[in-house]
Each structure stands twice: as structure tokens, then as C-alpha cells.
Amino acid sequence: MKKALLIMAVLTFGFASIAAAEATVAKDFGCFLASADSGLSASLFTDDTTHYTEAESGNVILQCHFDIPEGFEPDHTLRTNGFVCGTYAGATTDTKSIATKGGKAHLRCIIH
């Protein structure tokens, strides 16, 4: 019984590793969030807190984290969605942006 469970665990983790290896992942690339898309009074740029994953299925998730410059933080949390986001795989409107009064912003774009 223990041997069967061990084999199942090895097979399960083996398949998970194979699936993960077939995804395309990129990090630390330039990412821009326009003020019109975020609701902020300033556009944001980062090149060190970004992540792009393209699954074998073709689904793509792009995420970027920003520090909002001092003096440009919103008075309350701003949430926007449905704006156009360009990725390596093309454009999408399955998008969300969140900007907080604590000076952080997040962008997520998904292509199905």
C-alpha cells in the first residue's frame, strides 16, 4: 500500500513538473500603466516586479506591480478594468488595475 502511494505521488509530481516546464515565463521586463487606465494622475513604469506566463494552451497572464510616486497616491483604492492591455501575445481587454492609498498599484492582463 505504501509503495503504491509513493508511486502515485511520484507520478503526480512528475506530471505537474512536466506541465510547468512547457509554460513560457518571463520576468523583470518593462511594464507601463497609463494614467487613463489606472485612474491615477500619473502613468507608472516598472521593470523589476513584472511576470508573464504563457501556458501551452496559449493562455497568457501578465502581472506588474508598481510603486506610486509620492504625492500621486489616490485618496482611496482605485479599481479599473476592461481597458486595452498589450502583451507579447497580443492585446486584451480582460484587464484589472488596482491602485491603493498606500502607494502600490497592480496590473493584470489575461489572454484566453
C-alpha positions, 0 to 999 in steps of 0.5 A, a space after each residue: 500500500 505504501 509503495 503504491 502511494 509513493 508511486 502515485 505521488 511520484 507520478 503526480 509530481 512528475 506530471 505537474 513538473 512536466 506541465 510547468 516546464 512547457 509554460 513560457 515565463 518571463 520576468 523583470 521586463 518593462 511594464 507601463 500603466 497609463 494614467 487613463 487606465 489606472 485612474 491615477 494622475 500619473 502613468 507608472 513604469 516598472 521593470 523589476 516586479 513584472 511576470 508573464 506566463 504563457 501556458 501551452 494552451 496559449 493562455 497568457 497572464 501578465 502581472 506588474 506591480 508598481 510603486 506610486 510616486 509620492 504625492 500621486 497616491 489616490 485618496 482611496 483604492 482605485 479599481 479599473 478594468 476592461 481597458 486595452 492591455 498589450 502583451 507579447 501575445 497580443 492585446 486584451 481587454 480582460 484587464 484589472 488595475 488596482 491602485 491603493 492609498 498606500 502607494 502600490 498599484 497592480 496590473 493584470 492582463 489575461 489572454 484566453 
